[in-house]
Amino acid sequence: MTQISFVPGPQSQADLRRALGCFATGVVIVTTQSARGPLAITANSFTSVSLTPPLVLWCPAVKSKRHDAFVTAAHFSIHIVAQSDLKTALHFARDGEDFDTQDWVATPEGCPALQQALVRLDCRQYAHHPGGDHTVVLGEVIRVSHHSDLGAGLVFHKGQYGQFAV
């Protein structure tokens, strides 16, 4: 067994990405209404923060063309994705403006609500903070929709999508 040690820096970004990729995360699709219409982005940087008040966070990359629309959005919806929705997650990772093949309705706040999500958290922007090459976006959860019969959540681990073995 070989252990690799390094100091994070520009020369070791690939090593750092591989190391951080050992932590399995869930996959979410975040949606909002932008000046050009419905907008989505797939992310794995999501976590719960607080129950009182109900806060969650996610982190869009600063270099993303969709970054500014999400960071300035008053409302957004976070969709926890089922294993069966891998195609949808990949679709919105590539193209955040194409909703033609998606089954969705607007939330009362105007955000696109994907019908097939395991869980949808409708959020009001609570705060956002710089976080290196990402922005930390905190959302206050104002509504939850849960479909427990859609199976298990999609997982991202070591650069691959998958599932937990149970």
Protein Blocks (a to p, Z undefined) as FASTA:
>chain_A
ZZddddddfklmmmmmmmmmmpccdddddddddfkbccddddfbdcdfbfbdcddddddd
fklmklmmmmmpmbdcdddddfklmmmmmmmmmmmkbmklpccdddfkopacdfkbmbdc
ddddfbdcdehjaccdddddfbdcddfknopadddeehiacdddZZ
